[in-house]
Amino acid sequence: MRKRMFAKGFVVAAMAFSGAALASSPDAWKDYNQRLTRACVAASGLKDVKPVGGPIQYDDRVPVTALVLAGRYPQKHMNNRPGRELCVWDRKANKAYVSEADQLLPR
C-alpha cells in the first residue's frame, strides 16, 4: 500500500512540474498576441481597423484564436460606416481568416 501511495504522489508531482515547464512566458504571449493582431489587421477589409477586446483562445482540439475587429467600411457606397469583423487565426497554419461580423456585438 505504501509503495502505491508513493507512486501516485510521484506521478502527481511529476505532472505538476512538467506543466510548469511547458507554460509560456509573458514575453512569449505578448509576441504571440502581436503577431495575431498584425495578421488579423492585414487580413481585414476595413480601414482604421483595431482589435476590440482581447483574443479568445481555444484549446488544442480546435487550434484557433479569435479576435473581434472594428473599423470603417472603405467602399464608397458604404459611406464610411462603422463595421465589425471576426478574425480567426489558425495556429497551425499561421494564417488569419476574416468574416464580416456586424451582428456579433451591439454598437
JOSUL-V928205 format. One record per residue. N is the residue number from 1. PHI is phi in degrees with one decimal (NA if undefined). PSI is psi in radians with two decimals (* if undefined). OMEGA is omega in radians with two decimals (* if undefined). Layout:
N_PHI_PSI_OMEGA / N_PHI_PSI_OMEGA
This chain:
1_NA_-0.73_-3.11 / 2_-63.5_-0.70_3.13 / 3_-63.8_-0.71_-3.12 / 4_-64.7_-0.75_3.12 / 5_-65.5_-0.69_3.09 / 6_-62.1_-0.76_-3.13 / 7_-62.5_-0.76_3.11 / 8_-62.4_-0.76_3.13 / 9_-62.7_-0.70_3.13 / 10_-64.1_-0.75_-3.14 / 11_-64.1_-0.77_3.13 / 12_-62.3_-0.77_3.13 / 13_-64.2_-0.73_3.13 / 14_-62.8_-0.71_3.12 / 15_-65.9_-0.68_-3.14 / 16_-64.4_-0.77_-3.14 / 17_-69.0_-0.66_-3.12 / 18_-68.5_-0.62_3.09 / 19_-63.7_-0.71_3.13 / 20_-66.6_-0.60_-3.12 / 21_-71.7_-0.47_-3.08 / 22_-90.3_-0.13_-3.12 / 23_-67.6_2.52_3.13 / 24_-83.5_2.62_3.12 / 25_-78.0_2.79_3.07 / 26_-56.8_-0.64_3.11 / 27_-66.1_-0.64_3.12 / 28_-66.7_-0.72_3.09 / 29_-65.3_-0.71_3.13 / 30_-61.9_-0.78_3.11 / 31_-62.9_-0.76_3.12 / 32_-60.4_-0.83_-3.12 / 33_-63.8_-0.62_3.09 / 34_-67.6_-0.75_3.11 / 35_-63.5_-0.75_3.11 / 36_-59.4_-0.87_-3.11 / 37_-63.1_-0.79_3.12 / 38_-60.0_-0.77_-3.12 / 39_-65.8_-0.72_-3.13 / 40_-67.8_-0.74_3.11 / 41_-62.7_-0.73_3.14 / 42_-65.6_-0.59_-3.12 / 43_-81.0_-0.26_-3.08 / 44_-69.8_2.62_3.04 / 45_-99.3_0.05_-3.13 / 46_-89.8_2.74_3.02 / 47_-102.3_2.75_-3.07 / 48_52.3_0.69_-3.04 / 49_-79.3_2.45_3.11 / 50_-142.6_2.66_3.05 / 51_-68.5_2.56_3.04 / 52_-113.5_2.01_-3.09 / 53_76.1_-2.86_-3.11 / 54_-107.5_3.00_3.13 / 55_-67.1_2.60_3.08 / 56_-109.1_1.93_-3.08 / 57_-89.1_2.26_2.98 / 58_-99.7_2.74_-3.14 / 59_-74.6_3.13_-3.02 / 60_-69.3_-0.21_3.06 / 61_-68.2_-0.53_3.07 / 62_-127.6_1.49_-2.95 / 63_-74.7_1.12_3.11 / 64_-133.2_2.81_2.99 / 65_-129.3_2.38_-3.12 / 66_-109.0_2.61_3.12 / 67_-147.5_2.28_3.10 / 68_-89.1_2.36_-3.13 / 69_-117.9_2.60_3.06 / 70_-132.3_2.50_3.12 / 71_-169.8_-2.65_-3.14 / 72_-128.5_2.49_3.11 / 73_-70.3_2.24_-3.10 / 74_-83.1_-0.27_-3.07 / 75_-67.7_2.44_-3.08 / 76_-57.0_-0.76_-3.10 / 77_-68.4_-0.24_3.13 / 78_-87.3_-0.13_3.04 / 79_54.5_0.66_3.07 / 80_62.4_0.45_-3.13 / 81_-67.5_2.61_3.08 / 82_-68.8_2.59_3.13 / 83_-143.5_2.82_3.10 / 84_-126.2_2.57_3.06 / 85_-135.9_2.66_3.02 / 86_-109.0_2.12_3.10 / 87_-102.0_2.27_3.06 / 88_-115.4_2.08_-3.11 / 89_-97.6_2.07_3.07 / 90_-82.9_1.90_-3.06 / 91_-67.1_-0.53_-3.13 / 92_-76.5_-0.71_-3.11 / 93_-90.0_-0.16_-3.06 / 94_51.8_0.89_-3.09 / 95_-135.7_2.46_3.12 / 96_-102.4_2.41_3.07 / 97_-123.9_2.32_-3.05 / 98_-122.6_2.42_3.05 / 99_-133.5_2.58_3.08 / 100_-60.4_2.44_-3.10 / 101_-144.8_0.70_-3.14 / 102_-58.9_-0.54_-3.12 / 103_-80.5_-0.13_-3.04 / 104_-67.9_-0.79_-3.08 / 105_-127.7_2.54_3.06 / 106_-69.3_2.69_-3.14 / 107_-83.4_*_*
